[in-house]
Amino acid sequence: MSTGIIAAIVVAVVVVAALVIGALTVMRRRRLQRRFGPEYDRVVGERDSKLKAEGELAERERRVRGLDIRPLTDAARAGYADQWAAIQERFVDAPADAVAGSQLLAAVMTERGYPTEHPDQVRADLSVEHSDTVDRYRAAEEISKSAALGTAPTEDLRLAMIHYRALFSDLLGEPADAGPGSAATEPEQTTAADHATPNNGDAPVAEPQRAMAAGDPVTAADTSQQFNRSGTEELTT
């Protein structure tokens, strides 16, 4: 076999290998984009390259596969739903209880098998199976930090409850006997505030905050009254 033929064969093998690797890379990228949604774009934006970001997301998948993630029993689901309803009722009179939503979420995550010791790892783990709501969880956690310092306005606390509720509902899942048309599968009522959160996790600027910035004397009591008139439906599960 001549040197020219050998060289041609080597070149052909290299080209085929490159095409196969390229095809596999594209397939992997599309799969990760479908699975992680906005989280894919967020991680890519934080890393130096798509390959590094995709390697991190793939590692998240491997880690979560190794965890003992399990669904809630119907009894546990009902119990947590009752606790959430109680937190929402207290919120009207004590908006700072929005932080209790985070504590209840931690209990649900623990029972489902998610480690909760490290906040960054919690968000990474949740992004694998709950990519649609993990960004809202980030926004709620940022508001809770302000609430702990006593600097979060009531409207932000209300938004935190809405964001926490999104992940809470996602984690609870549906009862095993839920069928089409059952109460468990009815779409949850949402409002413009529910959909106004940007994908980067920053809480939207609330109307009461803009009013206060403009000099309008909107007090916490006024905001609480506004919540009683228009926010109750948003926080009703």
Buried (B, 14 or more C-beta within 10 A) or exposed (E): EEEEEEEEEEEEEEEEEEEEEEEEEEEEBEBBBEBBBBBBBBBBEEBEEBEEBBEBBEEBBEBBEEEEBEBBEEEBBEEBBEBBEEBBEBBBEEBBBBBBBBEBBEEBBEBBEBEBEEEEBBBBBBBBBBBBBBBBBBBBBBBBEBBEEEEBBBBBBBBBBBBBBBBBBBBBEBBEEBEEEEEBEEEEEEEEBBEEBEEEBEBBEBEBBEBBEEEEEBEEEBBBEBBEEEBEEBBEE
